[in-house]
C-alpha cells in the first residue's frame, strides 16, 4: 500500500495539541507502518493489522480537553 494517505497526516510535525507527538504513538506496535521504498506492507491477517494504544488515547484526550477550555 502506498503511503499517500499517511504522508498527509501530522507524523511528528507537532501542529496539533499533541505537540511533538507522532500518530504512531497511538499504536501498540508502530512497526506495522515501517516504510520500504515509499510503501507500507499490507497486513497478512484480517483487519488493518494495528492495535490502538487506548491508554495513550485517553491521556491525549484529557490533554486536548484541558486545552479546549
PDB file as gemmi writes it, atoms N, CA and C in Angstrom:
CRYST1    1.000    1.000    1.000  90.00  90.00  90.00 P 1                      
ATOM      1  N   UNK A   1       0.853  -1.165   0.000  1.00  0.00           N  
ATOM      2  CA  UNK A   1       0.000   0.000   0.000  1.00  0.00           C  
ATOM      3  C   UNK A   1       0.900   1.229   0.000  1.00  0.00           C  
ATOM      4  N   UNK A   2       0.654   2.145  -0.893  1.00  0.00           N  
ATOM      5  CA  UNK A   2       1.455   3.361  -0.940  1.00  0.00           C  
ATOM      6  C   UNK A   2       1.104   4.260   0.238  1.00  0.00           C  
ATOM      7  N   UNK A   3       2.058   5.020   0.705  1.00  0.00           N  
ATOM      8  CA  UNK A   3       1.861   5.832   1.902  1.00  0.00           C  
ATOM      9  C   UNK A   3       1.253   7.200   1.619  1.00  0.00           C  
ATOM     10  N   UNK A   4       0.561   7.375   0.513  1.00  0.00           N  
ATOM     11  CA  UNK A   4      -0.010   8.684   0.165  1.00  0.00           C  
ATOM     12  C   UNK A   4      -0.925   9.208   1.267  1.00  0.00           C  
ATOM     13  N   UNK A   5      -1.704   8.341   1.874  1.00  0.00           N  
ATOM     14  CA  UNK A   5      -2.584   8.778   2.962  1.00  0.00           C  
ATOM     15  C   UNK A   5      -1.765   9.165   4.183  1.00  0.00           C  
ATOM     16  N   UNK A   6      -0.821   8.326   4.540  1.00  0.00           N  
ATOM     17  CA  UNK A   6      -0.059   8.542   5.764  1.00  0.00           C  
ATOM     18  C   UNK A   6       0.751   9.827   5.690  1.00  0.00           C  
ATOM     19  N   UNK A   7       1.326  10.142   4.537  1.00  0.00           N  
ATOM     20  CA  UNK A   7       2.156  11.340   4.445  1.00  0.00           C  
ATOM     21  C   UNK A   7       1.344  12.617   4.629  1.00  0.00           C  
ATOM     22  N   UNK A   8       0.036  12.540   4.473  1.00  0.00           N  
ATOM     23  CA  UNK A   8      -0.810  13.708   4.680  1.00  0.00           C  
ATOM     24  C   UNK A   8      -1.162  13.906   6.148  1.00  0.00           C  
ATOM     25  N   UNK A   9      -0.764  13.009   7.001  1.00  0.00           N  
ATOM     26  CA  UNK A   9      -1.052  13.117   8.419  1.00  0.00           C  
ATOM     27  C   UNK A   9       0.066  13.887   9.113  1.00  0.00           C  
ATOM     28  N   UNK A  10      -0.137  14.238  10.380  1.00  0.00           N  
ATOM     29  CA  UNK A  10       0.836  15.050  11.116  1.00  0.00           C  
ATOM     30  C   UNK A  10       1.864  14.171  11.818  1.00  0.00           C  
ATOM     31  N   UNK A  11       2.527  13.332  11.093  1.00  0.00           N  
ATOM     32  CA  UNK A  11       3.526  12.445  11.684  1.00  0.00           C  
ATOM     33  C   UNK A  11       4.703  13.258  12.208  1.00  0.00           C  
ATOM     34  N   UNK A  12       4.693  13.515  13.508  1.00  0.00           N  
ATOM     35  CA  UNK A  12       5.810  14.193  14.136  1.00  0.00           C  
ATOM     36  C   UNK A  12       5.903  15.687  13.878  1.00  0.00           C  
ATOM     37  N   UNK A  13       4.937  16.261  13.209  1.00  0.00           N  
ATOM     38  CA  UNK A  13       5.009  17.681  12.882  1.00  0.00           C  
ATOM     39  C   UNK A  13       4.733  18.542  14.112  1.00  0.00           C  
ATOM     40  N   UNK A  14       3.882  18.061  14.999  1.00  0.00           N  
ATOM     41  CA  UNK A  14       3.591  18.802  16.224  1.00  0.00           C  
ATOM     42  C   UNK A  14       2.688  20.001  16.010  1.00  0.00           C  
ATOM     43  N   UNK A  15       1.776  19.939  15.036  1.00  0.00           N  
ATOM     44  CA  UNK A  15       0.902  21.077  14.767  1.00  0.00           C  
ATOM     45  C   UNK A  15      -0.420  20.982  15.514  1.00  0.00           C  
ATOM     46  N   UNK A  16      -0.618  19.942  16.273  1.00  0.00           N  
ATOM     47  CA  UNK A  16      -1.871  19.748  16.996  1.00  0.00           C  
ATOM     48  C   UNK A  16      -1.607  19.791  18.493  1.00  0.00           C  
ATOM     49  N   UNK A  17      -2.634  19.528  19.277  1.00  0.00           N  
ATOM     50  CA  UNK A  17      -2.491  19.579  20.728  1.00  0.00           C  
ATOM     51  C   UNK A  17      -1.429  18.625  21.247  1.00  0.00           C  
ATOM     52  N   UNK A  18      -1.149  17.568  20.509  1.00  0.00           N  
ATOM     53  CA  UNK A  18      -0.119  16.620  20.939  1.00  0.00           C  
ATOM     54  C   UNK A  18       1.228  17.041  20.355  1.00  0.00           C  
ATOM     55  N   UNK A  19       1.639  18.274  20.633  1.00  0.00           N  
ATOM     56  CA  UNK A  19       2.859  18.831  20.061  1.00  0.00           C  
ATOM     57  C   UNK A  19       4.041  17.912  20.305  1.00  0.00           C  
ATOM     58  N   UNK A  20       4.782  17.668  19.243  1.00  0.00           N  
ATOM     59  CA  UNK A  20       5.925  16.784  19.328  1.00  0.00           C  
ATOM     60  C   UNK A  20       5.534  15.329  19.250  1.00  0.00           C  
ATOM     61  N   UNK A  21       4.223  15.053  19.279  1.00  0.00           N  
ATOM     62  CA  UNK A  21       3.739  13.685  19.238  1.00  0.00           C  
ATOM     63  C   UNK A  21       3.744  13.127  17.831  1.00  0.00           C  
ATOM     64  N   UNK A  22       3.564  11.868  17.750  1.00  0.00           N  
ATOM     65  CA  UNK A  22       3.576  11.165  16.479  1.00  0.00           C  
ATOM     66  C   UNK A  22       2.317  10.315  16.420  1.00  0.00           C  
ATOM     67  N   UNK A  23       1.657  10.280  15.298  1.00  0.00           N  
ATOM     68  CA  UNK A  23       0.454   9.452  15.185  1.00  0.00           C  
ATOM     69  C   UNK A  23       0.747   7.998  15.507  1.00  0.00           C  
ATOM     70  N   UNK A  24       1.965   7.566  15.262  1.00  0.00           N  
ATOM     71  CA  UNK A  24       2.310   6.176  15.559  1.00  0.00           C  
ATOM     72  C   UNK A  24       2.347   5.911  17.064  1.00  0.00           C  
ATOM     73  N   UNK A  25       2.423   6.972  17.874  1.00  0.00           N  
ATOM     74  CA  UNK A  25       2.363   6.800  19.329  1.00  0.00           C  
ATOM     75  C   UNK A  25       1.024   6.217  19.759  1.00  0.00           C  
ATOM     76  N   UNK A  26       0.014   6.357  18.923  1.00  0.00           N  
ATOM     77  CA  UNK A  26      -1.316   5.846  19.245  1.00  0.00           C  
ATOM     78  C   UNK A  26      -1.437   4.344  19.004  1.00  0.00           C  
ATOM     79  N   UNK A  27      -0.386   3.720  18.492  1.00  0.00           N  
ATOM     80  CA  UNK A  27      -0.406   2.289  18.208  1.00  0.00           C  
ATOM     81  C   UNK A  27       0.405   1.523  19.236  1.00  0.00           C  
ATOM     82  N   UNK A  28      -0.035   0.306  19.546  1.00  0.00           N  
ATOM     83  CA  UNK A  28       0.734  -0.557  20.434  1.00  0.00           C  
ATOM     84  C   UNK A  28       2.050  -0.932  19.761  1.00  0.00           C  
ATOM     85  N   UNK A  29       2.012  -1.258  18.471  1.00  0.00           N  
ATOM     86  CA  UNK A  29       3.211  -1.637  17.722  1.00  0.00           C  
ATOM     87  C   UNK A  29       3.334  -0.763  16.473  1.00  0.00           C  
ATOM     88  N   UNK A  30       4.068   0.347  16.562  1.00  0.00           N  
ATOM     89  CA  UNK A  30       4.188   1.236  15.407  1.00  0.00           C  
ATOM     90  C   UNK A  30       4.972   0.632  14.245  1.00  0.00           C  
ATOM     91  N   UNK A  31       5.630  -0.485  14.459  1.00  0.00           N  
ATOM     92  CA  UNK A  31       6.417  -1.118  13.393  1.00  0.00           C  
ATOM     93  C   UNK A  31       5.544  -1.600  12.236  1.00  0.00           C  
ATOM     94  N   UNK A  32       4.233  -1.688  12.436  1.00  0.00           N  
ATOM     95  CA  UNK A  32       3.362  -2.133  11.342  1.00  0.00           C  
ATOM     96  C   UNK A  32       3.369  -1.140  10.186  1.00  0.00           C  
ATOM     97  N   UNK A  33       3.813   0.095  10.440  1.00  0.00           N  
ATOM     98  CA  UNK A  33       3.897   1.104   9.388  1.00  0.00           C  
ATOM     99  C   UNK A  33       5.337   1.377   8.976  1.00  0.00           C  
ATOM    100  N   UNK A  34       6.166   0.359   9.012  1.00  0.00           N  
ATOM    101  CA  UNK A  34       7.547   0.523   8.554  1.00  0.00           C  
ATOM    102  C   UNK A  34       7.527   0.732   7.042  1.00  0.00           C  
ATOM    103  N   UNK A  35       8.193   1.781   6.586  1.00  0.00           N  
ATOM    104  CA  UNK A  35       8.223   2.114   5.161  1.00  0.00           C  
ATOM    105  C   UNK A  35       9.322   1.335   4.449  1.00  0.00           C  
ATOM    106  N   UNK A  36       9.030   0.929   3.236  1.00  0.00           N  
ATOM    107  CA  UNK A  36      10.029   0.289   2.387  1.00  0.00           C  
ATOM    108  C   UNK A  36       9.837   0.827   0.973  1.00  0.00           C  
ATOM    109  N   UNK A  37      10.762   1.664   0.522  1.00  0.00           N  
ATOM    110  CA  UNK A  37      10.708   2.283  -0.806  1.00  0.00           C  
ATOM    111  C   UNK A  37       9.404   3.058  -1.023  1.00  0.00           C  
ATOM    112  N   UNK A  38       8.949   3.763   0.022  1.00  0.00           N  
ATOM    113  CA  UNK A  38       7.750   4.582  -0.099  1.00  0.00           C  
ATOM    114  C   UNK A  38       6.447   3.840   0.088  1.00  0.00           C  
ATOM    115  N   UNK A  39       6.524   2.587   0.468  1.00  0.00           N  
ATOM    116  CA  UNK A  39       5.321   1.776   0.632  1.00  0.00           C  
ATOM    117  C   UNK A  39       5.251   1.206   2.043  1.00  0.00           C  
ATOM    118  N   UNK A  40       4.029   0.901   2.468  1.00  0.00           N  
ATOM    119  CA  UNK A  40       3.786   0.213   3.725  1.00  0.00           C  
ATOM    120  C   UNK A  40       3.266  -1.169   3.370  1.00  0.00           C  
ATOM    121  N   UNK A  41       3.731  -2.170   4.084  1.00  0.00           N  
ATOM    122  CA  UNK A  41       3.285  -3.541   3.787  1.00  0.00           C  
ATOM    123  C   UNK A  41       1.809  -3.727   4.122  1.00  0.00           C  
ATOM    124  N   UNK A  42       1.132  -4.492   3.301  1.00  0.00           N  
ATOM    125  CA  UNK A  42      -0.267  -4.833   3.551  1.00  0.00           C  
ATOM    126  C   UNK A  42      -0.299  -5.927   4.616  1.00  0.00           C  
ATOM    127  N   UNK A  43      -1.128  -5.769   5.656  1.00  0.00           N  
ATOM    128  CA  UNK A  43      -1.202  -6.789   6.706  1.00  0.00           C  
ATOM    129  C   UNK A  43      -1.631  -8.138   6.133  1.00  0.00           C  
ATOM    130  N   UNK A  44      -1.086  -9.194   6.688  1.00  0.00           N  
ATOM    131  CA  UNK A  44      -1.406 -10.542   6.222  1.00  0.00           C  
ATOM    132  C   UNK A  44      -2.703 -11.071   6.821  1.00  0.00           C  
ATOM    133  N   UNK A  45      -3.043 -10.632   8.019  1.00  0.00           N  
ATOM    134  CA  UNK A  45      -4.248 -11.123   8.675  1.00  0.00           C  
ATOM    135  C   UNK A  45      -5.449 -10.247   8.381  1.00  0.00           C  
ATOM    136  N   UNK A  46      -6.566 -10.533   9.033  1.00  0.00           N  
ATOM    137  CA  UNK A  46      -7.770  -9.726   8.828  1.00  0.00           C  
ATOM    138  C   UNK A  46      -7.625  -8.343   9.464  1.00  0.00           C  
ATOM    139  N   UNK A  47      -8.370  -7.395   8.965  1.00  0.00           N  
ATOM    140  CA  UNK A  47      -8.363  -6.052   9.540  1.00  0.00           C  
ATOM    141  C   UNK A  47      -7.206  -5.210   9.051  1.00  0.00           C  
ATOM    142  N   UNK A  48      -6.968  -4.122   9.761  1.00  0.00           N  
ATOM    143  CA  UNK A  48      -5.920  -3.181   9.378  1.00  0.00           C  
ATOM    144  C   UNK A  48      -4.542  -3.587   9.879  1.00  0.00           C  
ATOM    145  N   UNK A  49      -4.485  -4.551  10.787  1.00  0.00           N  
ATOM    146  CA  UNK A  49      -3.196  -5.002  11.301  1.00  0.00           C  
ATOM    147  C   UNK A  49      -2.616  -4.092  12.365  1.00  0.00           C  
ATOM    148  N   UNK A  50      -3.464  -3.265  12.982  1.00  0.00           N  
ATOM    149  CA  UNK A  50      -2.987  -2.375  14.036  1.00  0.00           C  
ATOM    150  C   UNK A  50      -3.763  -2.629  15.316  1.00  0.00           C  
ATOM    151  N   UNK A  51      -3.137  -2.261  16.426  1.00  0.00           N  
ATOM    152  CA  UNK A  51      -3.809  -2.302  17.722  1.00  0.00           C  
ATOM    153  C   UNK A  51      -3.629  -0.924  18.349  1.00  0.00           C  
ATOM    154  N   UNK A  52      -4.723  -0.293  18.706  1.00  0.00           N  
ATOM    155  CA  UNK A  52      -4.696   1.055  19.267  1.00  0.00           C  
ATOM    156  C   UNK A  52      -4.258   1.007  20.728  1.00  0.00           C  
ATOM    157  N   UNK A  53      -3.353   1.901  21.101  1.00  0.00           N  
ATOM    158  CA  UNK A  53      -2.926   2.052  22.489  1.00  0.00           C  
ATOM    159  C   UNK A  53      -3.971   2.928  23.185  1.00  0.00           C  
ATOM    160  N   UNK A  54      -4.966   2.299  23.752  1.00  0.00           N  
ATOM    161  CA  UNK A  54      -6.110   3.029  24.298  1.00  0.00           C  
ATOM    162  C   UNK A  54      -5.755   3.880  25.508  1.00  0.00           C  
ATOM    163  N   UNK A  55      -4.759   3.463  26.288  1.00  0.00           N  
ATOM    164  CA  UNK A  55      -4.318   4.292  27.416  1.00  0.00           C  
ATOM    165  C   UNK A  55      -3.741   5.613  26.910  1.00  0.00           C  
ATOM    166  N   UNK A  56      -2.954   5.543  25.846  1.00  0.00           N  
ATOM    167  CA  UNK A  56      -2.369   6.751  25.263  1.00  0.00           C  
ATOM    168  C   UNK A  56      -3.464   7.658  24.697  1.00  0.00           C  
ATOM    169  N   UNK A  57      -4.456   7.062  24.055  1.00  0.00           N  
ATOM    170  CA  UNK A  57      -5.571   7.843  23.508  1.00  0.00           C  
ATOM    171  C   UNK A  57      -6.286   8.588  24.634  1.00  0.00           C  
ATOM    172  N   UNK A  58      -6.529   7.913  25.744  1.00  0.00           N  
ATOM    173  CA  UNK A  58      -7.207   8.556  26.877  1.00  0.00           C  
ATOM    174  C   UNK A  58      -6.380   9.720  27.429  1.00  0.00           C  
ATOM    175  N   UNK A  59      -5.059   9.507  27.565  1.00  0.00           N  
ATOM    176  CA  UNK A  59      -4.197  10.576  28.084  1.00  0.00           C  
ATOM    177  C   UNK A  59      -4.209  11.788  27.154  1.00  0.00           C  
ATOM    178  N   UNK A  60      -4.093  11.549  25.863  1.00  0.00           N  
ATOM    179  CA  UNK A  60      -4.081  12.658  24.907  1.00  0.00           C  
ATOM    180  C   UNK A  60      -5.444  13.349  24.838  1.00  0.00           C  
ATOM    181  N   UNK A  61      -6.513  12.580  25.010  1.00  0.00           N  
ATOM    182  CA  UNK A  61      -7.856  13.160  25.031  1.00  0.00           C  
ATOM    183  C   UNK A  61      -8.008  14.102  26.223  1.00  0.00           C  
ATOM    184  N   UNK A  62      -7.492  13.689  27.373  1.00  0.00           N  
ATOM    185  CA  UNK A  62      -7.569  14.531  28.569  1.00  0.00           C  
ATOM    186  C   UNK A  62      -6.789  15.829  28.365  1.00  0.00           C  
ATOM    187  N   UNK A  63      -5.624  15.745  27.744  1.00  0.00           N  
ATOM    188  CA  UNK A  63      -4.824  16.944  27.469  1.00  0.00           C  
ATOM    189  C   UNK A  63      -5.570  17.853  26.499  1.00  0.00           C  
ATOM    190  N   UNK A  64      -6.135  17.276  25.453  1.00  0.00           N  
ATOM    191  CA  UNK A  64      -6.884  18.067  24.478  1.00  0.00           C  
ATOM    192  C   UNK A  64      -8.084  18.749  25.102  1.00  0.00           C  
ATOM    193  N   UNK A  65      -8.770  18.052  26.008  1.00  0.00           N  
ATOM    194  CA  UNK A  65      -9.938  18.630  26.676  1.00  0.00           C  
ATOM    195  C   UNK A  65      -9.529  19.808  27.552  1.00  0.00           C  
ATOM    196  N   UNK A  66      -8.380  19.703  28.212  1.00  0.00           N  
ATOM    197  CA  UNK A  66      -7.892  20.808  29.049  1.00  0.00           C  
ATOM    198  C   UNK A  66      -7.559  22.026  28.198  1.00  0.00           C  
ATOM    199  N   UNK A  67      -6.947  21.803  27.056  1.00  0.00           N  
ATOM    200  CA  UNK A  67      -6.558  22.911  26.187  1.00  0.00           C  
ATOM    201  C   UNK A  67      -7.763  23.582  25.538  1.00  0.00           C  
ATOM    202  N   UNK A  68      -8.863  22.840  25.403  1.00  0.00           N  
ATOM    203  CA  UNK A  68     -10.060  23.377  24.752  1.00  0.00           C  
ATOM    204  C   UNK A  68     -10.875  24.277  25.676  1.00  0.00           C  
ATOM    205  N   UNK A  69     -10.543  24.283  26.946  1.00  0.00           N  
ATOM    206  CA  UNK A  69     -11.330  25.084  27.906  1.00  0.00           C  
ATOM    207  C   UNK A  69     -10.958  26.539  27.853  1.00  0.00           C  
TER     208      UNK A  69                                                      
END                                                                             
